[in-house]
Amino acid sequence: MKKLFRFLKPYWFFAVISPLMMMGEVFADLLQPKLMSGIVDNGLQNGDMGYVIRTGALMLVIVLVGGFFGVFCAYTAATAAQSFGRDLRIHAYKKVMSLSIEQTDDFTTGSLVTRMTNDIAMVVEFVEMLLRMCVRAPMVFIGGVIMMLTLDLSFGVVLACALPVLVAMVVFILVKATPLFGVLQKKLDKVNSVVQENVSGARVVKAYGQEDYEIGRFGAVNNELRQTNFRVLKLMALFGPVTSLVMNIAIIAIIYIGGFQISIKNAGMSAGSIMAAITYVTQILMSIMMVSMMFQMVSRAMASAARINEVIDAEPVIEGGTRTEGEGSEAIEFRNVSFRYPGTHGEPVLKNINLTIKKGETLAIIGATGCGKTSLVNLLPRFYDTTEGTVLFDGVDVKEYELSALREKIGYVMQKSELFSDTVANNIRWGNPDAGMDEITEAAETAQAAEFIEGFSEGYDTFIAEKGASLSGGQKQRVSIARAMVRKPSVLILDDSTSALDLVTEGRLQRAIKEKLADTTIIMIAQRIASVKQADRIAVLEEGTILHCGTHEELLQCSATYRDIYDSQMKSGAYMEGGAANE
């Protein structure tokens, strides 16, 4: 928790003022029973209405002053806590954005969502409570005890009997409940993960008619959360009845002691003192209840703070270097590269890859599913680092580049088209935030997206639904390609990003890319021979190793694997259609 308090430093003024204001409110509250005692003893019993009116007016003024202090305390505490929460969320979000892909996979999306929302909300709630209740409860307790003993020392016997019972109950509940708060947050992680999976995969769920199964899966994790929460609430439920029981017994004891003292002449006890003592003992015992709530909040906040710190303290596995430029050749070289995913064992995904791609060259990569095509291109923008060997771009090891400088040179169109809830123009502008409408339109035309975009009622200002749900698969792919094109990258990676396009549209797209990005190095991953046959070279990847690399005609002569792919697609007619489309 101490690590997180640094985010409160910019708001130290509000954090200091709030407890001071609370002291004023508590002081006003503690004066009220004493003044009421005077009204009963000196005013009502003596028939002095002037005294009653004067003291009542004074009580009203004190209430107004106390109310002012209370409102100002709430304002300053909320300002400090909410500002603290805003800064903490920003810092945590920036850290999440800086983490490597393997780290976000380790945390899981559902857990990161919980930490960024629920866990931070718990800590913010704790900070606000700290600035208010952590001052109020001790002051009410100490002040109440002092004021009660000034009425009559015999009332101290009541406190001596009541307080140990409540303290023992607080300790018992906290010892039992504290370990459950960490478990509770993990159960919430599971709920968020299931919800996120089902919302993002809603179409798959509906397509396979698995609504009942997913409802059952959600019900299971939701029930686990309920059971854990229920265990905590059962423990906390004990405190209310015990406090009420102790409080009422204490009040009976005060009335009995006070009545006994009144029955003894010259004992110094009065009806007003008994009334004041009842109010003070109520305030004291309620302060104990506030302390128990504080400890509960502390326990839960500590569990949440630990989870937040796990994110904040995580150092990116992949860190950039210092270089922003290479040597000028803009060639790409994979030198003795082997790779396995972090935390996995067994055979590497890629084994001893040696490959050079010249500037302006179009290299296609083809191979069976799972042979390592995407893993290979992921090494260039450093989504992952090699296990062995070196990847060089422009004559420089990619690890020596600043990450932003390296990735600015690359346009990456992924297998799964990721679009955002924004306009079409802004989704394309992601590739280049400074792009004007002319550049956006040109990129869309090159990506063969202009026709369907202009067919929308609002054109480029059309709002895209979350994850591009309002677009077809082919439309999403073309918008994603336009986003990469507007960057005018040195390297364009197309990772099976035309799979949803018909062969005629794909042929037009390839010709347009060649025309507009003549000097750009293109790395294309595809499954269809028709998509790759026009490439300058084609690399055949099998079980993580490049078997052959050459032109379409060369591979037909020397690569049995390539011929098998070619023959299988010829029989299905895919190649013939593709050949016609690309002529």
Secondary structure as the mmCIF struct_conf table of DSSP 4:
data_model
#
loop_
_struct_conf.conf_type_id
_struct_conf.id
_struct_conf.beg_label_comp_id
_struct_conf.beg_label_asym_id
_struct_conf.beg_label_seq_id
_struct_conf.end_label_comp_id
_struct_conf.end_label_asym_id
_struct_conf.end_label_seq_id
TURN_TY1_P TURN_TY1_P1 LYS A 2 LYS A 3
HELX_RH_3T_P HELX_RH_3T_P1 LEU A 4 TYR A 11
HELX_RH_AL_P HELX_RH_AL_P1 TRP A 12 GLY A 38
HELX_RH_PI_P HELX_RH_PI_P1 ILE A 39 LEU A 44
TURN_TY1_P TURN_TY1_P2 GLN A 45 GLY A 47
HELX_RH_AL_P HELX_RH_AL_P2 MET A 49 SER A 98
BEND BEND1 LEU A 99 LEU A 99
HELX_RH_AL_P HELX_RH_AL_P3 ILE A 101 PHE A 107
HELX_RH_AL_P HELX_RH_AL_P4 THR A 109 THR A 114
HELX_RH_PI_P HELX_RH_PI_P2 ARG A 115 ASP A 119
HELX_RH_AL_P HELX_RH_AL_P5 ILE A 120 LEU A 151
HELX_RH_3T_P HELX_RH_3T_P2 LEU A 153 PHE A 155
HELX_RH_AL_P HELX_RH_AL_P6 GLY A 156 SER A 200
TURN_TY1_P TURN_TY1_P3 GLY A 201 GLY A 201
HELX_RH_AL_P HELX_RH_AL_P7 ALA A 202 ALA A 207
TURN_TY1_P TURN_TY1_P4 TYR A 208 GLY A 209
HELX_RH_AL_P HELX_RH_AL_P8 GLU A 211 ALA A 237
TURN_TY1_P TURN_TY1_P5 LEU A 238 LEU A 238
HELX_RH_AL_P HELX_RH_AL_P9 PHE A 239 SER A 263
BEND BEND2 ILE A 264 ILE A 264
TURN_TY1_P TURN_TY1_P6 LYS A 265 ASN A 266
BEND BEND3 ALA A 267 ALA A 267
HELX_RH_AL_P HELX_RH_AL_P10 ALA A 271 ILE A 312
TURN_TY1_P TURN_TY1_P7 ASP A 313 ASP A 313
HELX_LH_PP_P HELX_LH_PP_P1 ALA A 314 PRO A 316
BEND BEND4 VAL A 317 ILE A 318
BEND BEND5 THR A 322 THR A 322
STRN STRN1 ARG A 323 ARG A 323
BEND BEND6 GLY A 328 GLY A 328
STRN STRN2 ILE A 332 PHE A 339
TURN_TY1_P TURN_TY1_P8 PRO A 342 GLY A 343
BEND BEND7 GLY A 346 GLU A 347
BEND BEND8 VAL A 349 VAL A 349
STRN STRN3 LEU A 350 ILE A 357
TURN_TY1_P TURN_TY1_P9 LYS A 359 GLY A 360
STRN STRN4 THR A 362 GLY A 367
TURN_TY1_P TURN_TY1_P10 THR A 369 GLY A 370
BEND BEND9 CYS A 371 GLY A 372
HELX_RH_AL_P HELX_RH_AL_P11 LYS A 373 ASN A 378
TURN_TY1_P TURN_TY1_P11 LEU A 379 ARG A 382
BEND BEND10 PHE A 383 TYR A 384
BEND BEND11 THR A 387 THR A 387
STRN STRN5 GLU A 388 PHE A 393
TURN_TY1_P TURN_TY1_P12 ASP A 394 GLY A 395
STRN STRN6 VAL A 396 ASP A 397
HELX_RH_3T_P HELX_RH_3T_P3 VAL A 398 GLU A 400
STRN STRN7 TYR A 401 TYR A 401
HELX_RH_AL_P HELX_RH_AL_P12 LEU A 403 GLU A 408
TURN_TY1_P TURN_TY1_P13 LYS A 409 LYS A 409
STRN STRN8 ILE A 410 VAL A 413
BEND BEND12 GLN A 415 LYS A 416
BEND BEND13 SER A 421 ASP A 422
STRN STRN9 THR A 423 THR A 423
HELX_RH_AL_P HELX_RH_AL_P13 VAL A 424 ARG A 429
TURN_TY1_P TURN_TY1_P14 TRP A 430 GLY A 431
TURN_TY1_P TURN_TY1_P15 PRO A 433 ASP A 434
HELX_RH_AL_P HELX_RH_AL_P14 MET A 437 THR A 446
TURN_TY1_P TURN_TY1_P16 ALA A 447 GLN A 448
HELX_RH_AL_P HELX_RH_AL_P15 ALA A 450 GLU A 454
TURN_TY1_P TURN_TY1_P17 GLY A 455 GLY A 455
BEND BEND14 PHE A 456 PHE A 456
TURN_TY1_P TURN_TY1_P18 SER A 457 GLU A 458
HELX_RH_3T_P HELX_RH_3T_P4 GLY A 459 ASP A 461
HELX_LH_PP_P HELX_LH_PP_P2 THR A 462 THR A 462
STRN STRN10 PHE A 463 PHE A 463
HELX_LH_PP_P HELX_LH_PP_P3 ILE A 464 ALA A 465
HELX_RH_3T_P HELX_RH_3T_P5 GLU A 466 GLY A 468
TURN_TY1_P TURN_TY1_P19 ALA A 469 SER A 470
BEND BEND15 LEU A 471 LEU A 471
HELX_RH_AL_P HELX_RH_AL_P16 GLY A 473 MET A 485
TURN_TY1_P TURN_TY1_P20 VAL A 486 ARG A 487
BEND BEND16 SER A 490 SER A 490
STRN STRN11 VAL A 491 ASP A 495
BEND BEND17 ASP A 496 ASP A 496
TURN_TY1_P TURN_TY1_P21 SER A 497 ALA A 500
BEND BEND18 LEU A 501 LEU A 501
HELX_RH_AL_P HELX_RH_AL_P17 LEU A 503 LYS A 516
TURN_TY1_P TURN_TY1_P22 LEU A 517 ASP A 519
BEND BEND19 THR A 520 THR A 520
STRN STRN12 THR A 521 ILE A 525
BEND BEND20 GLN A 527 GLN A 527
HELX_RH_AL_P HELX_RH_AL_P18 ILE A 529 VAL A 532
TURN_TY1_P TURN_TY1_P23 LYS A 533 GLN A 534
BEND BEND21 ALA A 535 ASP A 536
STRN STRN13 ARG A 537 GLU A 542
TURN_TY1_P TURN_TY1_P24 GLU A 543 GLY A 544
STRN STRN14 THR A 545 GLY A 550
HELX_RH_AL_P HELX_RH_AL_P19 HIS A 552 CYS A 558
HELX_RH_AL_P HELX_RH_AL_P20 ALA A 560 SER A 572
TURN_TY1_P TURN_TY1_P25 GLY A 573 GLY A 573
HELX_RH_AL_P HELX_RH_AL_P21 ALA A 574 ASN A 582
#
